[in-house]
Amino acid sequence: IMMCEIPSNAILAEQFLAFFDGFSIGSNDLTQLTLGLDRDSGLELLARDFDERDPAVEALIHMAIKACRAQGKYIGICGQGPSDHPDFAQWLAREGITSISLNPDSVIATWKQLAL
């Protein structure tokens, strides 16, 4: 399993998957590198725009999921996004993600949201 954390990993997913059994998407780094924003910079002006649900980030995640599903390979995600945004977790489930990691304090609420 390879971490998919930079935009080129998603763009060239088929090529990377020739060598790996699947991806674990690192949504924090992928978002940071796609948007050019540092969520930990402390600059409120920039940090508020850090959002895994940005269309550019979702497009890259879609590419990675699609490539893994097409090849029957594992595709999971780790990072803050699904814990902070249950609607993002729902989107991931609709996209066909295999596994979603969650912060312990968000597991029950997110599972309830996914059950709807």
C-alpha positions in Angstrom: 0.0 0.0 0.0 1.4 3.4 -1.0 0.5 6.8 0.5 -1.2 9.0 -2.1 -0.3 12.4 -0.7 0.8 14.5 -3.6 -1.2 15.5 -6.7 1.1 13.5 -9.1 0.2 10.3 -7.2 -3.5 10.7 -8.2 -2.7 12.1 -11.7 -0.4 9.1 -12.5 -2.3 6.6 -10.3 -2.3 3.8 -12.9 1.4 4.0 -13.2 2.0 3.9 -9.4 -0.5 1.0 -9.0 1.7 -1.1 -11.3 4.0 -1.4 -8.3 1.6 -1.2 -5.3 -1.4 -3.1 -3.9 -3.4 0.1 -3.5 -3.4 3.6 -2.0 -4.0 5.2 1.4 -4.9 8.8 0.6 -3.3 11.2 3.0 -5.9 13.9 2.7 -4.1 16.5 4.8 -1.0 16.6 2.7 -2.9 16.1 -0.6 -5.1 19.1 0.3 -2.1 21.3 1.4 -0.2 20.5 -1.8 -3.2 20.9 -4.1 -4.3 24.2 -2.6 -0.9 25.6 -1.7 -2.2 26.2 1.9 -0.7 25.2 5.2 -3.5 24.3 7.7 -1.0 24.6 10.5 0.4 28.0 9.6 -1.5 29.8 12.3 -2.6 32.4 9.8 -6.3 32.4 10.2 -6.7 34.1 6.8 -5.2 31.1 5.0 -6.1 28.2 7.3 -9.8 28.8 6.9 -9.5 28.0 3.2 -8.0 24.6 3.9 -10.8 22.2 3.0 -10.6 18.7 1.7 -14.0 19.3 0.0 -12.4 21.7 -2.4 -13.3 20.7 -6.0 -9.6 20.4 -7.0 -8.9 18.1 -4.0 -12.1 16.0 -4.7 -11.1 15.7 -8.4 -7.7 14.2 -7.4 -9.3 11.9 -4.8 -11.8 10.8 -7.4 -9.0 9.9 -9.8 -7.2 7.8 -7.2 -10.4 6.0 -6.1 -11.3 5.3 -9.8 -7.9 3.9 -10.6 -7.8 1.6 -7.6 -11.4 0.4 -8.2 -10.6 -0.3 -11.9 -7.7 -2.5 -10.9 -9.4 -4.1 -7.9 -7.0 -2.6 -5.5 -7.3 -1.3 -2.0 -8.2 2.4 -1.5 -8.5 4.0 1.8 -8.1 7.5 3.3 -6.5 8.9 6.4 -6.6 12.5 7.5 -8.7 15.0 9.3 -11.3 15.6 6.5 -13.8 12.7 7.1 -13.7 13.4 10.9 -14.4 17.1 10.5 -16.9 16.9 7.7 -19.4 14.0 7.7 -20.7 15.1 4.3 -17.1 14.5 3.0 -17.2 11.0 4.4 -20.6 10.4 2.6 -19.0 11.6 -0.6 -16.1 9.2 -0.2 -18.5 6.3 0.4 -20.4 7.2 -2.7 -17.2 7.4 -4.6 -16.4 3.8 -3.6 -13.6 4.3 -0.9 -12.8 1.0 0.8 -11.7 2.4 4.2 -12.0 5.7 6.1 -10.0 6.4 9.2 -11.7 8.6 11.8 -10.7 10.4 15.0 -12.2 8.5 18.0 -14.4 11.4 19.0 -16.1 11.4 15.6 -16.7 7.7 14.9 -20.2 7.4 16.1 -21.5 10.6 14.6 -19.9 9.9 11.3 -21.2 6.3 11.2 -24.7 7.6 11.9 -24.4 10.0 9.0 -23.1 7.3 6.7 -26.1 5.1 7.7 -28.6 7.7 6.4 
